[in-house]
Amino acid sequence: KFRYSAETGAVLLSCTELSSFARSKGSAPLFSPAKESMPSDSEINVRLAAAFEEEGCTVCVRDTAELVYSDGVMNYLELRREKRKRQNASSLARSYEAFAAVMGYLLLHERGGGAVRIILTFYDSDGDESRFSWTAEKSVLSDIFNSLLRRALPFCKICAGRAQALPELTALPFPFHSIREGQREFINRAYRAIKSGSRLLVSAPTGIGKTMSALYPAVRALGSGECDRIFCLCAKNVTGRAAADGAAALSALAPSLRSVTVISKEKMCAFREESFSSLRCMRSCTLMKKIGAASYESRRDAALLNLLNSSSVYTPEMIMKCAEAYYLCPYELSLDLSEYCDIIVCDYNYAFDFSIRFRRYFDEIREKHVFLIDEAHNLPKRARDTYSASLDLALTDRIAAVIDEEFPADEALTGALGALTEALGEIAGYVKAESETDGENEYGFYKNSEIPPQLVSAAAVMSRTFSLKLREKSAVSRRAEKLDSELRRFVYVCGLFDSHYTFFAEGNAKELTVRLICLDPSVLLDRAMSAARSSILFSATLSPIDYFADICGCADA
């Protein structure tokens, strides 16, 4: 979230980042509906920035205003944001109050004046606009700005301290008394790969210390600025523990080095023994809401500061204990904590599964990431499984049962299910045409390089309609959630399907299963690894190494 400029010695914050520290809204909206617009000679895309010194820490707040104008008496500022058609503009205006206040304060701080008229404009894809305005006094904006800055300051100081200590990692000693045979070459090649921004595959025997041989040069690269964050990606809990132990050994020598182990939401959920529910988690988990006078954000910030000021190595157990003390979701706390960590230990899925990967790191690449992929011989099979999906005819019966029990007489769901059943029935005809009889049993299969288009369309409509109905219902069964997940997974893989896939259907007179099988995951793995500056893949069984280089999307490694 925060960035540090070694050149200016300041922590850099956008207005969006600073306004995220807003904790509550006033009883009355600050903005009211308006029709006014800015003059045609307004300044466009005006960069606003100001530096503030607080408790020995310099913070630079900056952002861009779409339109700025002054008539000699009053300053005018227009902020423009896109909205979805169904979003309520008045509610959106309330959510932007803190951001607008910060932008307004920066304008007055830079150009002077006692007040600013802020126009907030929301527009949709059709070009329709909703406008709101607020004439804000500088004293009011100053109070809001300083309140937000006080909340952000402890985190800014942590960010600055981390950045100032990073160069020391270039002189970090190896954490063990001696370097084993073969380790030095591994370490040197890994560092060169990170420095050059390339990928490296290493096949080394068990016992050589592969995890530390990859982690140590990556940490040294943190210090030299060749990378900003290290992801230790593991296929199993055992290898994850090895990476976490390695990070802890390095942190013992460099206390500023922070590491966190992130595990699945289902394993961390405080209500996991009551049957984990993703919908309940999303809509009604009490841990994500205000408790008494304490907002979720204030409890989260207190918990983060507790963890950041008490340790540099964070285990799931430690995070769960802290989350319990502050009444927080432990999984969300682990994700927020990861933003202040140099090393993140997690499962392959958080980097390679496009449906659940870390969006905060990989949707918009702002850092130089390094992937350390342990037990990489597992990656091709895991990738094939991740990028494949299946549906069976029995699924339609299960959906029909849920509709009858939870959504009786719902025409939209019934129509979508009918279309899906019809599409599967057509594929069953293809299977029957290729079937063979073995005694009393008739069995057949059908294969194609493309998915029948009617199946793609029907599955997408079924998934979209079913998900919408679940969101509208106050309570749904675990069975319905599971069906929703299966449908969404199938539609997601339909979007990945290309020449590296095959469509396969098999069945008999009563059963039918269709599969989208990823034969070659190399293109998708290459796409996932493009989020990293460098990737180091290592295992004791990467043989033949040319095969693994090709299938893992590292043909040029």
Summary of the structure (lengths in Angstrom):
residues: 557
radius of gyration: 27.4
end to end distance: 32.0
largest distance: 94.1
contacts: 1757
relative contact order: 0.09
helix: 48%
strand: 22%
